[in-house]
Amino acid sequence: MQADDDMRGDRSERAQAQRERRRMHILLAAAKLFGQRGYHGTSVADVIEAAEISRGTFYLYFDSKDAVFLELMEQFIQRIMSVVEVVDPEGATPTEHIAENVRRVVDVVFEHRDLTVMVLREGFGVRPEVDEKLGRFYGFVREMLEGALRNGARHGLTRKVDEALAATALIGAIKEMFLHELVLGHSHEDGRRAVSEALIDFGLRGLLIKSG
């Protein structure tokens, strides 16, 4: 009896693992298409063809194109949020902690190129649900940048600036740099390091009064 239960459990786990692999396969195919063609330029039929699955298989996992797109956006947001750590401005090396945050974000961006391009290419006005996720993502980035600028000025690490405007400018510069590198640039390791150092130099060292 125990052996039968174990066998059923093993089959159930294998089936679940197979479902997760199939679901991820669909998401990866969709991310590539969304990155290349955008939200409006991609259809369910395109995803089905790229993933080499049947229409019935697609709808076993997702209700619509929107469901796929929103899940991909959520994955990207969670990956970025998970690698960004709050910097203690009173710590021994706050500027290095900021630089490490930048390097971790760049790693996520280069390791998930299609996902990054998909998100950065989309603007507001696609759908309310997409706008909500974009607003949450950019709100998170803006809050982190404003906080870093505010704390840096308070502790004499950066000069005083209008935090909201500076954060907006930095977001625009970061977005354009990522899109340029991922769409037109190189995929080798030097490219990743070059992006990290350029962002650190522009966004951090360009504002420093003294080293941290």
N, C-alpha and C positions, 0 to 999 in steps of 0.2 A: 504493500500500500504506500509506504513511504517512498519507494523507488518510483512508483507511478506519479506521485505528487512532485517529486524532484524533476522528472522528465517533463511534466506539464509546465513546471516553473521555468525550466531551461528553454522550452519552446516559446513560452510567452516572452521571455527576455530577448530571445533572438528575433522574434517578430517585432517587438518594440524597437530594437536596435535597427532593424531593417526599415521600419517606418521613419525613424529619425534620419537615417541616411538618405532616404528618398525625399523627405521634406527639405533637408539641407541642399540636396542636389537641385531641387526646383528653385530654392532661394538663390543659390549661386548663379544659376542660369539667368534668373530674372534680374539680379543685380548688374550683371554684365550688360544686359539689354537696356536697362534703365540708364546706366551710365553712358552708353553709346547714343541712345535715341531719346532719352528723356521720358518723363511720365506719359505725356500725351502721344508720343511716337511709338509707344510699346503697347501691344494688345495681349490678351490672354492667349490668342492663337500663336503669337510670336514666342511667348514663354513655353508653350506646349511643344512647339517645333524645336526650340533651342534645347530643351530638357529631354527631348526624344521620349515623350510620354503621351498617353492618350488623354483626351479631354476628361474622361471619367476619372482618371488618376489625379489630374490636377484638382478637380473639385472634391476629391476625397480629403485633400489637405487644406484647400483654401476656397473661400466663398467667392472671391473676385480678385481682379487685379489690384484693387485698393488694399485688400487684406495683405497681399504679398508686399506691396510697396510700404505700407505702414509697419509691418514687422521688420523689414529691412532697415527702415529709418530708426526704429526702436533699438535694433541691434547696434547700429552705429553710435547712437547717443549713449547707450550703456557702456560701450567699449571706451569711448572718450572719457566719460565720467569716472570710470573705474580706475583710470591711470593717473588722473589729476589729483594731487594731494595738496591740502591746505598748507601753505608755507607759514612757518612761525617767523615773523620778522625779527624776533629777539633771539633767534637761534644763532649758532656759531657761523653758519654759512648760508644765509637766506638766498643769496643770489645763485649759488650753486643748486639749491633746491628748486628754484624757479627754472634753471637751465635743465635740470633733470626732468621736470614736468614737460618741458618743451620736447625733449628727446623722446620721452615715452609717447607723447601724442604723435610725433612724426613717425615713430615705429608703427603705431596703429594705422595711421594713414597709408603708409607704404605697404603694410601687410594686408590691407583691405582696400585696394585701389579702386575697384569697381564700386564698392559701397560708398567710398568717399566722394568720388566724382558724381555718383547718383544724387547724394544729398546736397553737395555744394552747387550743383547745376540748377537745382530746383529753387524757384522763388516762391514767395507767398501768393496765394490766390488760386492754387491748384484745387484744393478741397479744404473745408474747415478742419478736418481731422489732420491733414498734412500741415496746415498752418499752425495748429496747436503744437505739433511735435517740433516743427521748425522754431516756433517761438520759445519753446522750452529749451531747445538746444542752444540757440543764440543767446537766450537770457542767461543760461548757465555760464556760457563763455564770457559774456559781458560782465556778469557779476564777479567772476573770478578775476578778470583783468582790472576792473574798477577797484576791487579790494586790494589787489597787489599794488596798484599805483597809489592808492590812499595810504596804505601801510608803509610803502616805501618812502613816501614823502614825510610821513610822520616820524620815521626813524632815521631820516637823513640819508637814505640810500638812493632816492631818486629826487629829481627836482619837482616842484609843485606844478601840476598841470590840471586842466579841466578833465577829470577822470572819465566822464561820460563820452566826451568827444574823442579823447585819446583812445579809449577802448574801442569805439566805433571805427576809428582809423586803423587800429591794429587788426581788428577783425577783417576789415576789407583787404588789408595788405596780406594777411595770412591766407585768406580765401583765394586771392588771385595767385599767390605763390604756389599753393597746393595744386590749383587747377592747371597752371602753366607746367609744373613739373610732371604731374600725373598724365596729362593729355599730350604734351609736347616734349617733355623732358626725357630723362634717362631712368632706367629701372635698377641700375647697379647700385652697390652699396655706397659708393662715393657720392651718388646723387642724394641719398638719404642723409648722409653726414653733412653734405653741403647745405641742404635745406635747414637742418637743425642749427647749424652754426650761423647761417644768414638770419634766421629768426631770432636767435639769441643776440646777435650783434645789433640788429635793427631794433628789436623790441625791448632789450634789456640794457646792453652796454651803451646804447645811444642815449639812455636816460640817466645813467649812473652819475652820481657825484663822487662816490668813493666805492671801492670794492667791498664786497661783503664777506 
